[in-house]
Amino acid sequence: MSSRTGHVTRCTVTRPERAISVSRTMALRTGRVLRVSTLLTLLTAALMLLMLIWSKSLNTLPKRSTQEAPVSGGVRWSVHAPDTRRAAVSTRPSLSTNGSVPTEYRRRQLAVAVQQLQRQVGQLRHEGRSAAFTGRAVAAADARQLLLLSSWRSGSSFVGKLLASQPLAFYLFEPLKWLASGGSQVPPERRAQVLRDALRCNFSALSQPGALVFTVRSPVTDAVCARLPDGCRSRELLEQICALHPVRVLKTVRARVHYLEELVQSSPRLTLVLLVRDPRAVVHSRRHSAWCRRKCGSVPLLCQWMSESLRVAAQLERQLPGRVVTTRYEDLTLDVSGGARRLFNSLQMPLTTRTVQFLMEHTGQPQQVAAELLGTQPRHLPLQAISQSRLQKERRNQYSTFRNSSAAAQDWRRTMAYQRVTAVQTECTEALRLIGYRVFSSQSELRNLSVPLETAA
């Protein structure tokens, strides 16, 4: 409707007309959205198709003759392959559904593994040490086996890597995590059998997706697995690589010492390493871990495990001298050089340059460790030290094994509430006595870091 007043014309739109206009506008907008959505869907499908074609084409490309191979502590250097190896990696076969690789290709990758181990032997000989390596599989009865047993947040990842840093060592990380039965319902006999099999390079228990990649941690397997199209899913290949190593190291926090008595007694080449940490420090660390649930945070369960482990280990040590070694985490962190030397002497194993390099990188004391263990400065070592930027990044990760070790060992004494300390001390009286640590009688004594953890002899 319109009305004319002078030269001004007014148009009045009725409500039905306004509704129709709004409806048309919404319809136009909806149409545009649908067209854009359809276009995005088509673009996504095209992109996925291109990625599929590209990934398939990669499997037909020859592998580069330069392979990045890791060494102890995560340092990497470039290994240039000789001409004789180029034919071995000219094709990258697809794995079958069970994760196996063709026999000929597996044979070639085993040859690569032998070459990697021979380099480690060469390093040992350069240091004036002998190495019993033949390039053939080592029988389970002849291989040196180290079984590291500890509890959560007790430094087991650090000590496990320390033991595995020695040349010719194959490292198995938490194989019990992958038991099909799951949780604490797994019978002790089953746990012991899985550990026995793993140390004998039988990985049949590691059948779940991701189990092999998570458990098997070795510079040699890293070098070989980088050549496979789907990484390390071939159990047979990894078992054969494991068998080449004369030293096997296994770390677990999912067992009890008395579960393992028969395993230790029946395996003459196996040494049980029991790692314990001040229970007050363990409780403090667990309370700052997001994954730690009710059972993990139970102080009574922790103290019971520690007391039982120390008693049974002492009994086994009397029965089998030299076959059971008990070490405290604090001994390896408050006195890095002395603690490492005592541990390796107890295991009758040499402290190689490679192991010293690991300690330099992971404890934040490169100058001191090199001087005390090698009598030299870090710049004279043949391996490349870790960069400061990566070191700082690693130390911000609560699960990393890179630490300022002495500071980390005493951190709980600075920050843990005294009331909580006394509660743990009350519950863990026997464990603290067996481990040889002081019960703090006041907050001032707790905070005074000049007061030693150890009780007077």
C-alpha positions in Angstrom: 0.0 0.0 0.0 1.3 3.5 -0.9 0.3 7.1 0.0 1.4 10.2 -1.7 2.2 13.3 0.4 3.7 16.1 -1.7 6.7 14.6 -3.6 7.3 11.8 -1.1 6.0 8.3 -1.9 5.8 5.8 1.0 5.5 2.1 0.4 4.1 0.0 3.2 4.8 -3.8 3.0 2.3 -6.1 4.5 3.3 -8.9 6.8 2.5 -11.7 4.3 4.8 -10.0 1.7 7.6 -9.7 4.3 7.3 -13.4 5.2 7.5 -14.3 1.6 10.7 -12.2 1.1 12.4 -13.7 4.2 11.5 -17.2 3.0 13.0 -16.5 -0.4 16.2 -15.2 1.2 16.6 -18.2 3.4 16.0 -20.5 0.4 18.8 -18.8 -1.5 21.2 -19.1 1.4 20.4 -22.7 1.9 21.0 -23.4 -1.7 24.4 -21.7 -1.6 25.4 -23.8 1.5 24.4 -27.0 -0.2 26.4 -26.1 -3.3 29.5 -25.3 -1.2 29.1 -28.5 0.9 28.8 -30.6 -2.3 31.9 -28.9 -3.7 33.9 -29.6 -0.5 32.8 -33.2 -0.6 34.0 -33.6 -4.1 37.3 -31.9 -3.4 37.9 -34.2 -0.4 37.2 -37.3 -2.4 39.6 -36.1 -5.1 42.3 -35.4 -2.6 41.9 -38.9 -1.0 42.2 -40.5 -4.4 45.3 -38.6 -5.2 46.9 -39.6 -1.8 46.0 -43.2 -2.4 47.7 -43.1 -5.9 50.7 -41.3 -4.4 51.1 -43.8 -1.5 51.0 -46.8 -3.9 53.6 -45.2 -6.1 56.0 -44.9 -3.2 56.1 -48.6 -2.7 57.5 -49.0 -6.2 60.3 -46.4 -5.7 63.8 -47.6 -4.8 64.9 -47.0 -1.3 67.5 -44.3 -0.7 71.0 -45.7 0.0 71.4 -43.4 3.0 69.7 -44.7 6.2 69.2 -42.8 9.4 70.2 -45.1 12.2 69.7 -44.2 15.9 72.2 -44.7 18.6 71.9 -44.8 22.3 70.0 -41.9 23.8 68.3 -41.0 20.5 71.3 -39.4 18.8 71.2 -40.2 15.0 73.9 -40.3 12.4 73.9 -41.0 8.7 75.0 -44.5 7.6 75.9 -44.7 3.8 75.1 -48.0 2.3 77.7 -49.7 0.1 76.8 -50.5 -3.5 76.3 -54.2 -2.6 73.2 -53.2 -0.5 71.4 -51.2 -3.1 69.9 -54.2 -4.8 68.6 -55.4 -1.5 66.4 -52.4 -1.0 65.4 -51.7 -4.6 61.8 -52.9 -3.9 59.6 -52.5 -0.9 57.2 -55.5 -0.8 53.8 -55.2 0.8 53.2 -57.2 4.0 50.8 -60.0 4.1 47.8 -60.0 6.4 49.7 -61.7 9.2 52.6 -59.2 9.0 55.1 -61.5 7.3 57.5 -60.4 4.5 58.8 -62.5 1.7 61.7 -64.9 2.6 64.3 -63.3 0.2 63.5 -59.8 1.4 63.7 -60.9 5.0 67.1 -62.4 4.4 68.3 -59.2 2.9 67.1 -57.2 5.9 68.8 -59.6 8.3 72.0 -58.9 6.4 71.4 -55.2 7.1 70.9 -56.0 10.8 74.2 -57.9 10.9 76.0 -55.0 9.3 74.5 -52.7 12.0 75.7 -55.0 14.7 79.2 -55.3 13.1 79.5 -51.6 13.4 78.9 -51.8 17.1 81.5 -54.6 17.3 83.9 -52.3 15.5 83.3 -49.6 18.1 84.0 -52.0 20.9 87.2 -53.1 19.3 88.2 -49.5 18.9 87.8 -49.2 22.7 90.0 -52.2 23.1 87.2 -54.5 24.2 86.3 -57.9 22.8 82.8 -58.9 21.6 81.5 -62.4 21.0 79.5 -61.8 17.8 79.4 -64.3 15.0 76.7 -62.8 12.8 74.5 -65.8 13.4 71.6 -66.5 15.8 72.6 -66.8 19.5 70.9 -69.7 21.3 68.7 -68.7 24.2 70.8 -70.6 26.6 73.9 -68.7 25.5 72.5 -65.1 25.5 73.0 -62.8 28.4 69.6 -61.9 29.8 68.8 -58.9 32.0 65.3 -58.6 33.6 64.7 -55.2 35.1 61.8 -55.2 37.6 60.4 -52.1 39.2 57.2 -50.2 40.0 55.5 -47.2 38.3 57.4 -43.9 38.5 60.5 -45.4 40.0 63.0 -44.6 37.2 62.6 -47.9 35.4 62.5 -46.3 31.9 65.8 -44.5 32.6 67.5 -47.6 34.0 66.1 -49.8 31.3 67.6 -47.6 28.6 70.8 -47.4 30.5 71.2 -51.2 30.5 70.2 -51.3 26.9 72.7 -48.7 25.9 75.5 -51.2 25.8 76.5 -52.4 22.3 74.9 -55.6 21.0 71.9 -55.3 23.4 68.3 -55.9 22.3 65.7 -54.0 24.4 62.2 -55.2 25.2 59.9 -52.6 26.8 56.9 -53.7 28.9 55.8 -56.9 27.0 53.3 -57.7 29.8 51.3 -54.7 28.8 49.9 -56.6 25.8 48.6 -59.8 27.5 45.2 -60.6 26.0 43.6 -61.4 29.4 44.5 -57.9 30.6 44.8 -56.3 34.0 45.7 -58.0 37.3 43.6 -61.1 36.4 46.5 -62.6 34.4 47.9 -65.6 36.3 51.5 -65.2 37.6 52.5 -68.3 35.7 51.4 -66.7 32.5 53.3 -63.5 33.2 56.5 -65.4 33.9 56.1 -67.4 30.7 55.6 -64.3 28.6 58.8 -62.8 30.0 60.7 -66.1 29.5 59.5 -66.3 25.8 60.4 -62.6 25.2 63.9 -63.0 26.5 64.2 -66.0 24.2 63.0 -63.9 21.2 59.6 -65.5 21.0 57.1 -62.7 20.6 53.9 -64.7 20.2 52.3 -62.8 23.1 52.7 -59.5 21.1 49.9 -60.1 18.7 47.9 -57.0 19.3 48.1 -54.1 16.9 51.0 -51.8 17.8 52.5 -54.3 20.3 55.7 -55.0 18.4 56.4 -51.3 17.6 55.8 -50.4 21.3 57.8 -53.2 22.8 60.8 -53.7 20.6 63.3 -50.8 20.9 66.7 -51.3 19.4 68.9 -49.2 17.1 69.2 -52.2 14.8 65.5 -52.7 14.5 65.0 -49.0 13.9 67.4 -49.1 11.0 65.8 -52.2 9.5 62.1 -51.2 10.1 62.6 -47.9 8.3 63.0 -50.0 5.1 59.7 -51.8 5.5 56.5 -50.2 4.0 54.4 -50.7 7.1 57.1 -50.5 9.7 57.8 -53.4 12.1 54.8 -55.6 11.8 56.7 -58.7 10.9 57.0 -60.8 14.1 59.1 -63.4 12.3 61.6 -60.8 11.1 61.9 -59.1 14.6 62.4 -62.5 16.3 65.2 -63.3 13.9 66.8 -59.9 14.5 66.5 -60.4 18.3 68.2 -63.7 18.1 71.3 -62.1 16.6 71.9 -60.1 19.8 74.0 -61.8 22.5 72.5 -59.5 25.1 68.7 -59.1 25.8 67.3 -56.5 28.2 63.7 -56.6 29.3 62.0 -54.0 31.5 58.7 -54.5 33.3 56.6 -52.9 36.1 53.8 -55.5 35.9 55.2 -58.4 37.9 56.2 -59.3 41.4 59.6 -60.9 42.4 58.0 -64.0 43.8 56.3 -64.6 40.4 59.8 -64.8 38.9 61.6 -67.1 41.3 61.3 -70.2 39.2 62.2 -68.2 36.0 65.5 -66.9 37.6 66.3 -70.3 39.1 65.9 -72.1 35.8 67.7 -69.6 33.6 71.5 -69.7 34.4 72.2 -66.7 32.0 69.5 -64.5 33.5 70.1 -61.7 36.0 67.2 -60.1 37.8 67.7 -56.4 38.5 65.4 -55.0 41.1 65.1 -51.3 41.0 63.5 -49.5 44.0 63.0 -45.8 44.7 62.2 -43.9 47.9 58.4 -44.5 48.3 57.8 -40.9 49.3 59.3 -39.8 45.9 57.2 -42.4 44.1 54.0 -41.2 45.7 54.8 -37.6 44.9 55.5 -38.5 41.3 52.4 -40.6 40.9 50.2 -37.9 42.2 51.4 -35.6 39.4 50.6 -38.2 36.7 47.3 -37.9 35.0 47.1 -41.6 34.2 47.5 -42.7 37.8 44.2 -44.0 39.1 43.0 -45.2 42.5 45.0 -48.5 42.6 48.2 -46.9 41.2 48.0 -44.1 43.9 47.5 -46.6 46.8 50.3 -46.1 49.3 49.6 -49.4 51.1 49.9 -51.4 47.9 53.2 -49.6 47.0 54.7 -50.2 50.4 53.6 -53.8 50.4 55.1 -54.4 46.9 58.4 -52.8 47.9 58.8 -54.7 51.2 57.9 -58.0 49.6 60.2 -57.4 46.7 63.2 -56.5 48.9 62.7 -59.5 51.1 62.3 -62.0 48.3 65.2 -60.5 46.3 67.5 -60.7 49.3 66.5 -64.4 49.8 67.1 -65.1 46.1 70.4 -63.3 46.2 71.6 -65.6 49.0 70.5 -68.7 47.0 71.9 -67.5 43.7 74.9 -65.2 44.3 75.5 -62.8 41.5 72.1 -63.5 39.8 70.1 -60.9 41.6 71.1 -57.3 41.8 69.1 -54.7 43.9 69.8 -51.0 43.1 68.3 -47.8 44.3 67.2 -45.1 41.8 68.8 -42.5 44.0 72.2 -44.2 43.8 72.1 -43.6 40.0 70.9 -40.0 40.2 72.6 -38.5 43.2 76.0 -40.0 42.2 75.7 -40.7 38.5 79.2 -41.9 37.8 79.7 -43.9 41.0 76.2 -45.4 40.8 76.6 -46.5 37.2 80.0 -48.0 37.9 78.7 -50.0 40.8 75.7 -51.2 38.9 77.7 -52.4 35.9 80.4 -53.9 38.1 77.6 -55.9 39.9 76.4 -57.1 36.5 80.0 -57.9 35.4 79.5 -55.6 32.4 81.9 -52.9 31.1 81.0 -49.3 30.9 81.4 -48.6 27.2 81.7 -45.2 25.5 78.2 -45.7 24.2 76.8 -46.1 27.7 78.8 -43.1 29.0 77.3 -41.1 26.1 73.8 -42.1 27.3 74.6 -40.9 30.8 76.0 -37.6 29.5 72.8 -36.9 27.6 70.2 -38.0 30.1 71.5 -36.8 33.4 72.4 -33.2 32.6 76.0 -33.7 33.8 78.0 -34.2 30.6 81.3 -32.6 31.8 81.4 -34.4 35.1 80.3 -37.8 33.8 82.8 -37.8 30.9 85.7 -36.7 33.2 84.9 -39.2 35.9 84.1 -42.2 33.7 86.4 -41.6 30.6 88.9 -39.1 31.9 88.2 -36.8 29.0 86.0 -34.0 27.9 82.8 -34.5 25.9 84.2 -33.0 22.7 86.6 -36.0 22.5 83.8 -38.5 22.3 83.1 -40.1 18.9 79.4 -39.6 19.2 77.4 -36.4 18.7 76.0 -34.8 21.8 72.3 -34.0 22.0 71.3 -30.4 21.2 70.3 -28.1 24.0 67.0 -27.2 22.4 66.0 -30.9 22.3 67.3 -31.4 25.8 65.1 -28.6 27.2 62.1 -30.0 25.3 62.6 -33.5 26.7 62.9 -32.3 30.3 59.5 -30.7 30.1 58.0 -34.1 29.3 57.2 -35.9 32.6 57.7 -39.3 30.8 61.1 -38.4 29.3 64.3 -40.0 30.6 66.2 -36.8 30.1 66.6 -35.1 33.5 68.9 -33.1 35.7 69.2 -36.3 37.7 70.4 -35.0 41.1 67.7 -32.2 41.1 64.9 -34.6 40.1 65.9 -37.1 42.8 65.5 -34.5 45.6 62.5 -32.5 44.1 59.9 -34.2 46.3 61.8 -33.0 49.5 61.3 -29.4 48.3 57.7 -29.5 47.3 55.8 -32.4 49.0 53.7 -31.4 51.9 55.1 -32.6 55.2 51.8 -34.0 56.3 51.8 -36.3 53.3 55.4 -37.2 53.9 54.6 -38.4 57.4 51.6 -40.3 56.2 53.7 -42.2 53.7 56.4 -42.8 56.3 53.9 -44.3 58.7 52.6 -46.7 56.0 56.1 -47.6 54.6 58.1 -48.0 57.8 59.4 -51.4 56.9 60.1 -50.5 53.3 62.1 -47.5 54.3 64.1 -49.6 56.8 64.8 -52.3 54.2 65.9 -49.7 51.6 68.0 -47.9 54.2 66.4 -44.5 54.1 65.8 -42.0 56.8 62.4 -41.2 58.4 62.2 -37.4 58.7 61.1 -36.2 62.1 60.4 -32.5 61.2 59.7 -30.3 58.2 62.9 -28.4 58.6 64.9 -31.7 58.5 62.9 -32.7 55.3 63.7 -29.4 53.5 67.4 -29.4 54.5 68.9 -31.2 51.5 72.3 -31.4 53.3 70.6 -34.1 55.5 71.2 -37.3 53.6 68.5 -39.7 52.7 70.5 -42.7 53.9 70.5 -43.6 57.6 73.8 -44.0 59.4 75.3 -47.4 58.9 
